[in-house]
Amino acid sequence: MTGHSPEDETDTERRRRRAQFLRERTEAIELRDRVKPRRARAARMRQQMRMRTFRW
């Protein structure tokens, strides 16, 4: 192993990939919301209910 510690690199890379994934996911959700606002709102309400009732 040469240079700085490799686990730092993988951690940074993982964080960057995760940020990219979340950004793309948010964009996809927003796009879907624009196309079908009523259905998206209903889905959001269901999701909130699930989060309230399902305690981890």
Secondary structure, 3 states (H helix, E strand, C coil): CCCCCHHHHHHHHHHHHHHHHHHHHHHHHHHHHHHCHHHHHHHHHHHHHHHHHCCC
